[in-house]
Amino acid sequence: MANGILIIDKPQDWTSHDVVAKLRGILHEKRIGHAGTLDPMATGVLPVFVGRATRAVEFAAEREKEYIAGLQLGVVTDTQDVTGNVLSTAPADVTREGLEAALEAFRGNIQQIPPMYSAIKKDGRKLYELARRGQEVERRPRPVTIYRLEILDQLSPSAFTLRVLCSKGTYVRTLCHDIGQALGCGGTLASLRRTKSAGFTLDQAVTLAQVAELEDPASALLPVEAYFTDHPALRLRNAGAEKKIRNGSSLTLDGPDGTYRVYSRAGEFLALSKLEKGCLTTIKSFFEV
């Protein structure tokens, strides 16, 4: 059975669900999930968790993400990207220095109003379902963090390329829309490529075609513990301790407090666990039951 993490370079015009469905066929495994949905127009890093590794998806959502975004000024659309219907246009002749001055207000902790074309639910209905019916409802601003926002290139007086390093929950298309509003000419997202997500980068990514061509597609999978390499490893020394971990019981153990990757005596990754005041408790188990 396939178990592990696959870093896919998502192709344009595919949904994240399309990628998962394709991989279920390639890997012959139903238990597949992804971390951090990408819109169809976007490309880049999509971490896919397979088999037992799906238990790690909940941790992946917390990590920061990095994008290369195309900002088109002078255009406002209903989806806040170039796939939507144009609502307004305006002259836009912005210098690099002028844009840099506007970006300062968007760095650090900011508030974003989620776009109507999003999967956020309002009274049990997804916003994009309401938007497609021509409805617009009030959305509360949400806190997000923009750790880094820099201009990479100016393509024309109205087109720029930005690098965005941000927290979970950030809508880059909303960021482009809001930057355009701040400049007084409007703005929309022209292109989007995610270069980092859940701690994984484009250097580790493979295409769906590359995976499909492998004699053993499962060989492209990273072990699930690869996601937790920031935490030190702890190998259990006796059968009794291993039995307690497998049974979900706490374990008395000497050592500094912290979160650990716990392994069996034979080297099997068993769990992500927390050691506090000499008591080791399981956060999430990853062994086959």
C-alpha positions in Angstrom: 0.0 0.0 0.0 1.2 3.5 -0.8 2.0 5.7 2.2 3.8 9.1 2.1 3.8 12.6 0.8 3.9 13.7 -2.8 4.8 17.2 -3.8 2.9 17.9 -7.0 3.6 20.9 -9.3 -0.1 21.5 -10.0 -0.9 22.3 -13.7 -3.0 25.3 -14.7 -6.7 24.8 -15.2 -6.7 21.8 -12.8 -8.5 21.9 -9.5 -6.8 20.5 -6.4 -9.6 17.8 -6.4 -8.7 16.9 -10.0 -5.1 16.2 -8.9 -6.3 14.0 -6.0 -8.6 12.1 -8.3 -5.8 11.5 -10.9 -3.4 10.3 -8.2 -6.0 7.9 -6.8 -6.0 6.2 -10.2 -2.2 6.2 -10.5 -1.4 5.0 -7.0 -4.5 2.8 -6.6 -5.1 4.3 -3.2 -8.3 5.9 -2.0 -6.9 7.6 1.1 -5.5 10.7 -0.5 -5.8 14.3 0.6 -4.1 17.6 -0.1 -3.0 20.6 1.9 -3.8 24.1 0.8 -6.2 24.4 -2.1 -5.0 26.1 -5.2 -7.5 27.8 -7.6 -7.6 26.3 -11.1 -5.7 29.2 -12.6 -2.8 28.8 -10.1 0.2 26.4 -10.5 2.9 25.2 -8.2 3.4 23.4 -4.9 0.5 21.2 -3.9 1.4 18.8 -1.0 -0.5 15.5 -1.4 -0.8 13.1 1.5 -1.3 9.4 0.7 -2.4 6.5 2.9 -1.5 6.8 6.5 0.1 10.2 5.7 -3.3 11.7 5.4 -3.2 12.0 9.2 -0.7 14.8 8.8 -2.9 17.0 6.7 -4.2 18.9 9.7 -0.7 20.0 10.6 0.2 21.2 7.1 -2.6 23.8 7.0 -0.8 25.8 9.7 2.4 26.5 7.8 3.3 29.7 5.8 3.0 29.8 2.0 5.0 31.6 -0.7 3.7 32.8 -4.0 4.9 34.5 -7.2 1.9 36.7 -8.2 1.2 38.7 -11.3 -0.5 42.0 -10.4 -2.5 43.7 -13.2 -3.4 47.3 -12.3 -6.3 49.2 -13.8 -8.7 46.3 -13.9 -11.3 45.1 -11.3 -13.1 41.8 -11.8 -15.8 40.0 -9.8 -13.4 37.1 -8.9 -10.5 39.4 -8.2 -8.5 37.6 -10.8 -8.3 37.6 -14.6 -10.7 34.6 -15.0 -13.6 36.8 -13.8 -15.9 39.3 -15.4 -14.5 42.8 -15.7 -16.4 45.2 -13.5 -14.3 48.4 -14.2 -11.2 49.6 -15.8 -9.1 52.7 -15.2 -5.9 54.3 -16.4 -2.9 52.9 -14.5 0.6 54.4 -14.9 2.4 53.4 -11.7 6.1 53.6 -11.0 8.0 50.9 -9.1 8.5 53.5 -6.4 4.8 54.3 -6.3 3.9 50.7 -5.9 6.5 50.1 -3.2 5.1 53.0 -1.2 1.6 51.4 -1.4 2.8 47.9 -0.4 4.0 49.1 3.0 0.5 49.2 4.3 0.0 45.5 3.4 3.0 44.1 5.3 2.7 42.5 8.7 -0.6 41.8 10.4 -3.5 43.0 8.2 -7.2 42.4 7.8 -8.7 40.9 4.7 -12.3 40.7 3.6 -12.7 37.2 1.9 -13.8 37.3 -1.7 -17.3 36.3 -2.7 -15.8 33.7 -5.0 -14.4 31.5 -2.2 -15.3 28.3 -0.4 -16.0 30.0 2.9 -19.5 29.3 4.1 -22.2 31.7 5.1 -25.3 30.2 6.8 -24.2 26.8 5.5 -23.8 27.9 1.9 -20.4 28.4 0.1 -19.8 32.0 -0.9 -19.0 31.1 -4.5 -22.4 29.4 -4.8 -24.1 32.6 -3.8 -21.8 34.7 -6.0 -22.8 32.6 -9.1 -26.4 33.5 -8.4 -25.5 37.1 -8.4 -25.8 37.5 -4.6 -23.3 39.3 -2.4 -23.4 39.0 1.4 -21.5 40.8 4.1 -18.2 39.1 5.1 -16.3 39.9 8.2 -12.6 40.9 7.9 -10.2 38.2 8.9 -6.7 38.6 10.3 -3.8 37.4 8.1 -0.1 38.0 8.2 2.0 39.1 5.2 5.6 38.2 6.3 7.2 39.4 3.1 5.9 41.4 0.1 8.3 42.5 -2.5 8.4 43.6 -6.1 10.3 41.2 -8.4 9.7 42.9 -11.7 7.8 45.6 -13.5 6.5 44.4 -16.9 4.7 47.6 -17.9 3.3 50.7 -16.3 0.4 48.6 -15.1 1.8 45.1 -14.6 4.1 43.9 -11.9 5.4 40.6 -10.5 5.3 40.2 -6.7 6.7 37.7 -4.2 4.3 37.1 -1.3 5.2 35.1 1.9 2.0 34.8 4.0 0.1 33.0 6.7 -2.7 30.5 6.1 -6.0 32.0 5.1 -4.4 34.7 2.9 -6.1 35.3 -0.4 -3.4 36.6 -2.8 -6.1 37.8 -5.3 -7.7 39.8 -2.6 -4.3 41.3 -1.8 -3.9 42.3 -5.5 -7.5 43.8 -5.4 -6.8 45.7 -2.3 -3.4 47.1 -3.5 -5.2 48.3 -6.6 -7.8 50.0 -4.5 -5.1 51.7 -2.4 -3.5 53.0 -5.6 -6.9 54.3 -6.8 -6.9 52.5 -10.1 -8.0 49.0 -9.2 -6.1 45.8 -9.5 -6.5 42.1 -10.1 -4.5 38.9 -10.0 -3.1 38.1 -13.4 -1.1 34.9 -12.6 -0.2 32.8 -9.5 2.5 30.2 -8.8 2.9 28.8 -5.4 6.6 28.2 -4.6 6.3 27.0 -1.0 3.6 25.3 1.1 3.7 23.1 4.2 7.4 23.5 4.4 7.9 22.0 0.9 9.3 23.9 -2.1 9.2 23.7 -6.0 12.6 22.0 -5.9 10.9 18.9 -4.4 7.9 19.0 -6.7 7.1 16.6 -9.6 4.4 16.8 -12.3 1.6 14.4 -12.6 3.0 13.2 -15.9 6.3 12.4 -14.3 4.6 10.3 -11.6 2.5 8.5 -14.1 5.6 7.5 -16.2 7.3 5.8 -13.2 7.4 2.0 -13.2 6.6 2.3 -9.5 4.7 5.6 -8.9 4.9 5.0 -5.1 8.7 5.5 -5.3 8.1 9.2 -5.7 6.5 9.4 -2.2 8.4 11.1 0.6 8.1 9.3 4.0 5.5 11.0 6.2 8.1 11.8 8.8 9.7 14.1 6.2 7.1 16.6 7.2 8.2 16.6 10.8 12.0 16.9 10.4 11.9 20.1 12.5 11.3 17.9 15.5 14.0 15.6 17.0 13.8 11.8 16.7 13.3 9.6 19.6 13.8 5.8 19.3 12.1 3.6 21.9 14.4 1.2 23.7 12.1 -1.6 24.8 9.0 -3.6 23.9 7.0 -2.2 26.8 7.4 1.4 25.8 6.6 0.6 22.2 3.4 -1.3 23.3 2.3 1.8 25.3 2.7 4.1 22.3 0.9 1.7 20.0 -2.0 1.5 22.5 -2.2 5.2 22.8 -1.0 5.3 26.4 1.3 7.9 28.0 4.9 6.9 28.8 7.2 8.1 31.5 10.5 9.2 30.0 13.5 11.3 30.9 14.5 14.2 28.6 13.9 17.8 27.7 10.4 19.0 27.0 9.3 19.2 23.4 7.7 17.6 20.4 9.4 14.4 19.0 9.2 12.0 16.1 8.9 8.7 17.9 10.3 5.5 16.3 10.0 1.8 17.2 13.1 -0.2 18.1 13.2 -1.4 14.5 13.1 2.2 13.1 9.4 2.4 12.2 7.9 5.9 12.5 5.1 5.5 15.1 3.9 8.9 16.2 4.4 12.6 16.7 4.5 12.9 20.5 4.9 15.6 23.2 7.2 15.2 26.1 6.3 17.4 29.1 7.6 17.0 32.7 8.7 13.4 32.0 5.4 12.3 30.4 5.3 11.4 26.7 1.9 11.6 25.1 0.9 11.0 21.5 -0.3 13.9 19.4 -0.9 11.8 16.3 -0.1 8.2 15.5 1.1 7.1 12.0 1.6 3.3 12.3 -0.7 0.8 10.5 -3.3 -0.5 12.9 
